[in-house]
Amino acid sequence: MENENMNMIPATDTANASALENTAAQENPPALIKKIGGMTYIVRVHFSTTSKETFSDKVKRLLRNEVRQLMEQEAAGE
């Protein structure tokens, strides 16, 4: 029982708190769970702390690339 609070940090130590929250988030990232038929899919989410691209920008880039690939395939007669 004495050791229960060993991992607790003081509320005034915000830099340390932030670092611990980031570590905890990396160790236990959020997960999306979807069951399709008899298979259960677990997708873990990770966000880069150094990325310069927003989520919206990333989705737009992925869609542009997908459309470009589809148009190239169509032009090649596939």
C-alpha positions as CSV (number, residue, x, y, z in Angstrom):
1,M,0.0,0.0,0.0
2,E,2.8,2.4,0.7
3,N,4.2,2.2,-2.8
4,E,0.8,3.0,-4.5
5,N,1.7,6.7,-4.9
6,M,5.3,6.2,-6.1
7,N,4.3,6.9,-9.7
8,M,2.2,10.0,-8.9
9,I,3.7,13.4,-9.7
10,P,3.0,16.7,-8.0
11,A,0.4,18.8,-9.8
12,T,2.8,21.8,-10.0
13,D,5.3,19.8,-12.1
14,T,3.6,20.3,-15.5
15,A,6.6,19.5,-17.6
16,N,7.0,16.1,-16.0
17,A,3.3,15.5,-16.1
18,S,3.2,16.2,-19.8
19,A,6.1,13.8,-20.4
20,L,4.4,11.1,-18.4
21,E,1.1,11.6,-20.2
22,N,2.9,11.3,-23.6
23,T,4.7,8.1,-22.4
24,A,1.4,6.7,-21.2
25,A,-0.3,7.6,-24.4
26,Q,2.4,5.8,-26.4
27,E,2.2,2.7,-24.2
28,N,-1.6,2.5,-24.3
29,P,-2.8,4.3,-27.5
30,P,-6.5,4.6,-28.2
31,A,-8.0,1.7,-30.1
32,L,-10.9,1.3,-32.5
33,I,-12.5,-2.2,-32.3
34,K,-14.7,-3.4,-35.1
35,K,-16.2,-6.9,-35.5
36,I,-16.9,-7.8,-39.1
37,G,-18.3,-11.3,-39.6
38,G,-16.4,-13.6,-37.3
39,M,-13.2,-11.4,-37.3
40,T,-12.5,-8.7,-34.7
41,Y,-10.2,-5.9,-35.9
42,I,-8.3,-3.7,-33.4
43,V,-6.8,-0.6,-34.8
44,R,-4.5,1.4,-32.6
45,V,-4.2,5.1,-33.2
46,H,-0.9,7.0,-32.9
47,F,-0.3,10.7,-33.4
48,S,3.2,12.0,-34.1
49,T,4.3,14.8,-31.8
50,T,6.7,16.1,-34.5
51,S,4.4,16.0,-37.5
52,K,3.9,19.3,-39.4
53,E,0.9,18.0,-41.3
54,T,-2.5,18.3,-39.8
55,F,-5.0,15.4,-39.9
56,S,-7.1,17.2,-42.5
57,D,-4.0,17.8,-44.7
58,K,-3.0,14.1,-44.4
59,V,-6.5,12.9,-45.5
60,K,-6.5,15.4,-48.4
61,R,-3.1,14.2,-49.5
62,L,-4.1,10.5,-49.3
63,L,-7.3,11.2,-51.3
64,R,-5.3,13.1,-54.0
65,N,-2.8,10.3,-54.3
66,E,-5.6,7.7,-54.6
67,V,-7.4,9.7,-57.3
68,R,-4.1,10.2,-59.2
69,Q,-3.4,6.4,-59.1
70,L,-6.9,5.6,-60.3
71,M,-6.6,8.1,-63.1
72,E,-3.2,6.6,-64.1
73,Q,-4.7,3.1,-64.1
74,E,-7.6,4.2,-66.2
75,A,-5.3,6.0,-68.7
76,A,-3.2,2.8,-69.0
77,G,-6.3,0.8,-69.8
78,E,-6.3,-1.3,-66.7
